[in-house]
Amino acid sequence: YGFLFLTDLFGDIPYFQALDVENYPAPAFTPQEQIYPDLIKRLKEAAAMLEPGSTPIWASGDLIYNGNIAQWRKFANSLILRIAMRTSNTSYAATAAQEFAAAWAASRFESNADNADLNWTGNLPSQNPIYEQLVLQSRDGDFRMSETMIGALQSRNDPRLPIYAKPAASDGQFRGLPNGNEPADLGRTVSDYSTLGDRFLSPAYPSVLMSYAEVLFLGAEAAERGWIAADPATLYRQGVQASMLEHGVPQGEIDANLAQPSVAYTGLESILTQKWIAL
């Protein structure tokens, strides 16, 4: 997971020679196109080593699944889906499609209960890092919601809007700040723009490493690309619902939102837009 995060951000990184400081004090950089396939290989090997039904000695220290081996296997296979899709427009795509289909057919996330959440107790020293960085350091007033996100939610009458954001203090309206601007640039003050929603500022809010919604959107994209035999529109709708349920949106509001033309399935762009909103 760590190496995946690094190569997603930086591309080529020290990989095969990394973490062996005695033999490689200056590790060579590995091309990203070699890293993704090897990560899939390592995840498959790791999942195969996990014995279902066993109770590991480290269960009490497992802050994600409490030593549930079956859940870790689901997480491994779900990560393979993410990595395979990263390579969908590369020379590795044909192999990635096979790896995706195999992982999709194996155990993977099947509900929000499977989410890979790093759970915080809410008490020191186990607190959500966003809470620590913004609230404890009195910086919760330094940040504003992006106009891009607010606009996307408003145009779809998305019930996640009041969860993702709080109304502007000045007039009670949801208003995002254009990226790259300060309020003064637009003749306004910080009180004219929405802040992050309280849900994400809670000291006990979990850090989500991977969600069921992401898996469904990956599946929808794979179905759209012909990698798996499934209906992309159905998986897309299930992905939207999973994200909303994750944030406590009532089923009735979810159904009403999915019935809107602005949320209708229109292909790859709609999948990626809703995946972006969910993540």
RANORJO-V174220 format. One record per pair of residues at least 4 apart in sequence whose ideal C-beta (glycine too) atoms are under 7 Angstrom apart, sorted by sequence separation. I is the first residue (numbers start at 1). J is the second residue. If there is no record, write none. Layout:
# RANORJO-V174220
I|J ; I|J
This chain:
# RANORJO-V174220
1|5 ; 2|6 ; 3|7 ; 4|8 ; 5|9 ; 6|10 ; 7|11 ; 14|18 ; 20|24 ; 21|25 ; 30|34 ; 32|36 ; 34|38 ; 35|39 ; 36|40 ; 37|41 ; 38|42 ; 39|43 ; 40|44 ; 41|45 ; 42|46 ; 43|47 ; 44|48 ; 45|49 ; 46|50 ; 55|59 ; 58|62 ; 62|66 ; 68|72 ; 69|73 ; 70|74 ; 71|75 ; 72|76 ; 73|77 ; 74|78 ; 75|79 ; 76|80 ; 79|83 ; 80|84 ; 81|85 ; 82|86 ; 89|93 ; 92|96 ; 93|97 ; 95|99 ; 96|100 ; 97|101 ; 98|102 ; 99|103 ; 100|104 ; 101|105 ; 102|106 ; 104|108 ; 110|114 ; 127|131 ; 128|132 ; 129|133 ; 130|134 ; 131|135 ; 132|136 ; 133|137 ; 145|149 ; 146|150 ; 147|151 ; 148|152 ; 149|153 ; 150|154 ; 151|155 ; 152|156 ; 160|164 ; 161|165 ; 168|172 ; 177|181 ; 181|185 ; 188|192 ; 196|200 ; 198|202 ; 210|214 ; 212|216 ; 213|217 ; 214|218 ; 215|219 ; 216|220 ; 217|221 ; 218|222 ; 219|223 ; 220|224 ; 221|225 ; 231|235 ; 232|236 ; 233|237 ; 234|238 ; 235|239 ; 236|240 ; 237|241 ; 238|242 ; 239|243 ; 240|244 ; 241|245 ; 242|246 ; 243|247 ; 245|249 ; 249|253 ; 251|255 ; 252|256 ; 253|257 ; 254|258 ; 255|259 ; 266|270 ; 268|272 ; 269|273 ; 270|274 ; 271|275 ; 272|276 ; 273|277 ; 274|278 ; 275|279 ; 30|35 ; 62|67 ; 87|92 ; 88|93 ; 103|108 ; 109|114 ; 121|126 ; 122|127 ; 127|132 ; 131|136 ; 134|139 ; 135|140 ; 145|150 ; 153|158 ; 167|172 ; 168|173 ; 181|186 ; 183|188 ; 196|201 ; 200|205 ; 222|227 ; 223|228 ; 230|235 ; 244|249 ; 249|254 ; 258|263 ; 265|270 ; 7|13 ; 65|71 ; 87|93 ; 120|126 ; 133|139 ; 134|140 ; 167|173 ; 177|183 ; 183|189 ; 199|205 ; 222|228 ; 257|263 ; 6|13 ; 17|24 ; 59|66 ; 65|72 ; 120|127 ; 153|160 ; 154|161 ; 167|174 ; 168|175 ; 183|190 ; 223|230 ; 59|67 ; 88|96 ; 120|128 ; 153|161 ; 223|231 ; 224|232 ; 18|27 ; 58|67 ; 87|96 ; 134|143 ; 165|174 ; 183|192 ; 219|228 ; 223|232 ; 17|27 ; 183|193 ; 244|254 ; 17|28 ; 56|67 ; 153|164 ; 219|230 ; 3|15 ; 55|67 ; 84|96 ; 220|232 ; 223|235 ; 14|27 ; 56|69 ; 161|174 ; 241|254 ; 14|28 ; 16|30 ; 14|29 ; 15|30 ; 54|69 ; 84|99 ; 85|100 ; 149|164 ; 150|165 ; 220|235 ; 13|29 ; 14|30 ; 84|100 ; 177|193 ; 219|235 ; 220|236 ; 12|29 ; 13|30 ; 52|69 ; 175|192 ; 176|193 ; 12|30 ; 51|69 ; 52|70 ; 175|193 ; 176|194 ; 240|258 ; 12|31 ; 50|69 ; 80|99 ; 81|100 ; 175|194 ; 216|235 ; 220|239 ; 12|32 ; 15|35 ; 145|165 ; 154|174 ; 174|194 ; 11|32 ; 170|191 ; 237|258 ; 50|72 ; 81|103 ; 169|191 ; 170|192 ; 216|238 ; 217|239 ; 50|73 ; 80|103 ; 81|104 ; 168|191 ; 216|239 ; 240|263 ; 150|174 ; 168|192 ; 7|32 ; 150|175 ; 151|176 ; 168|193 ; 47|73 ; 77|103 ; 150|176 ; 168|194 ; 213|239 ; 216|242 ; 81|108 ; 149|176 ; 167|194 ; 7|35 ; 148|176 ; 166|194 ; 237|265 ; 47|76 ; 77|106 ; 147|176 ; 165|194 ; 166|195 ; 213|242 ; 236|265 ; 46|76 ; 47|77 ; 77|107 ; 78|108 ; 146|176 ; 147|177 ; 165|195 ; 212|242 ; 213|243 ; 77|108 ; 78|109 ; 145|176 ; 146|177 ; 147|178 ; 148|179 ; 165|196 ; 166|197 ; 3|35 ; 145|177 ; 165|197 ; 166|198 ; 233|265 ; 43|76 ; 74|107 ; 144|177 ; 146|179 ; 164|197 ; 213|246 ; 73|107 ; 74|108 ; 163|197 ; 236|270 ; 240|274 ; 4|39 ; 74|109 ; 211|246 ; 236|271 ; 239|274 ; 243|278 ; 3|39 ; 43|79 ; 163|199 ; 239|275 ; 43|80 ; 70|107 ; 236|274 ; 239|278 ; 40|80 ; 74|114 ; 75|116 ; 40|83 ; 71|114 ; 224|267 ; 39|83 ; 40|84 ; 150|194 ; 224|268 ; 144|190 ; 36|83 ; 221|268 ; 224|271 ; 145|193 ; 199|247 ; 141|190 ; 144|193 ; 145|194 ; 36|86 ; 144|194 ; 145|195 ; 221|271 ; 36|87 ; 144|195 ; 145|196 ; 220|271 ; 64|116 ; 143|195 ; 64|117 ; 143|196 ; 64|118 ; 217|271 ; 37|92 ; 63|118 ; 140|195 ; 36|92 ; 63|119 ; 33|90 ; 217|274 ; 217|275 ; 33|92 ; 40|99 ; 140|201 ; 214|275 ; 217|278 ; 214|278 ; 213|278 ; 214|279 ; 135|201 ; 134|201 ; 130|200 ; 131|201 ; 130|201 ; 131|202 ; 131|203 ; 128|202 ; 128|203 ; 127|203 ; 128|204 ; 128|205 ; 1|79 ; 129|207 ; 4|83 ; 128|207 ; 122|203 ; 122|204 ; 120|203 ; 121|204 ; 120|204 ; 160|244 ; 163|247 ; 159|244 ; 120|206 ; 119|206 ; 160|247 ; 118|206 ; 117|206 ; 118|207 ; 160|249 ; 159|249 ; 117|208 ; 118|209 ; 115|208 ; 116|209 ; 116|210 ; 159|253 ; 115|210 ; 115|211 ; 115|212 ; 114|212 ; 159|257 ; 158|257 ; 112|212 ; 157|257 ; 111|212 ; 109|212 ; 157|260 ; 156|260 ; 109|215 ; 156|262 ; 108|215 ; 155|262 ; 156|263 ; 104|219 ; 104|222 ; 100|222 ; 104|228 ; 152|277 ; 101|227 ; 100|227 ; 101|228 ; 100|228 ; 97|227 ; 112|242 ; 79|210 ; 78|210 ; 85|218 ; 112|245 ; 81|215 ; 112|246 ; 75|210 ; 82|218 ; 85|221 ; 78|215 ; 81|218 ; 85|222 ; 88|225 ; 1|209
